[in-house]
Amino acid sequence: MKKDIHPKYYPEAVVSCACGNKIKAGSTKESMQVEICSACHPFFTGTKKIIDTAGRVEKFQAKRAKAKKS
């Protein structure tokens, strides 16, 4: 293997989220800034919101219920 071609690896790199959560992870960057993490993402927190402006969710649920009956 060639010497000095790989980037420096930081086993204790700090990942900072916009919500204030800090995570230690291995990376080739010493620190990173992210907008969303598992502590504030709706999928992981269970606080998901459905934004429906045209009634598409209800339309889909009605189709699904109709298909189950058939």
C-alpha positions, 0 to 999 in steps of 0.5 A: 500500500502507498504511504501518505495517500489516506486522509487523517482519521479522527476516532473521536470526531464531534458531530454537532446538531442544530438542536444542540446534541453532540455525537462522537463518531469516527471521521476524516473530519475533526468536527462537523455541523448537521441540521438534523440528527436522531435526537430531533428527527421526527422519524426517531422522536415519533412526532411526525407531522403530515402536511396536507394542502390538497387532501391527498392523504385522505384520498390515499387512505380512502383508496387504501380502505377501498382496496382492503375491502375488495 
